Amino acid sequence: MQRRSLLALAALLPIAAVAQPGVDRPQPRLPTEPLVFETRDGRRLTFTVEMAVQPEQQMIGLMFRPEVKPDEGMLFDWGAPRESSMWMRNTITSLDMVFIAADGRVHRIAERTVPYSLASISSNGPVRATLELAAGTAERLNIRVGDRVLHRIFGTAP
C-alpha cells in the first residue's frame, strides 16, 4: 500500500510543477506604484509599475504576459546597487529594459529585447533597479541615459 501511495504522489509531481507561475503561466499582477520619468527636456512621463521586490517575483517577472500596456511596466527593486543581469526566458513579448542607478538616473537602456532569449542582458555597472517596459517605449517617448526617474526607492517619490 505504501508503494502505491508513493507512485501516486510521483505521478502528481509533474502536474504540480507545470501549474506554477513562471513555468507555464504568468504570476498574478503585483502591487503597483506610480513612477515618473523627468526627461532632459523637462517632460514628465507617468507610468504605473508593478513592484517585483521578492526573489520569486523577480525570477518570474513578466514571463508569459501577452502584453505590457504603454503606460505600465515592472520595477525590479534590488534593494541596493548591484550588477543587474536579466534574460527573456518564457517572456513572450519584447521589452525595453531600463537600468536605473541608486540616484534615480537612467544608467543604461536595452531596447527591444528578444522574446524567449536566454542571452544575458546586463546593466554594465551597479544599479538600484531595473524597469521593464513595452518594447519601443524608450524610443517612442525619447527616454535616454541620464534622464531622471522619480520613485520612492530613489528618495524622489512623484
C-alpha angles and dihedrals in degrees: 000000000000091000091053091053091051091050091049090050092048090052090055097050097079090050091051091049092051093050094061124107111257093026098074107340140037123268117251115274110281126225111286135222135180120262126184131197116211105201125209089253092056101258120141115215116192125208136174109224132192110230114233103189105141119076092239091052090048092048092056098035112152096342113151094005106141093211146358113221117239094250098039138074146148123265117206107204109201092188093229135024113288142141108283119211118182136178138190100234109155090355106134099188129059116251142194111230116207115195111205126199123224091263091058096254120136105252100180140350125210105197128205098358118202116260115242092008118147092200114123116248107202132199089219092223140018117311134174095217146006121218121202117204135171111286112270095024095114092051095041093051096033093239109172143178109284095034113130125244118209114207136128094254089064092046090250106100111185 
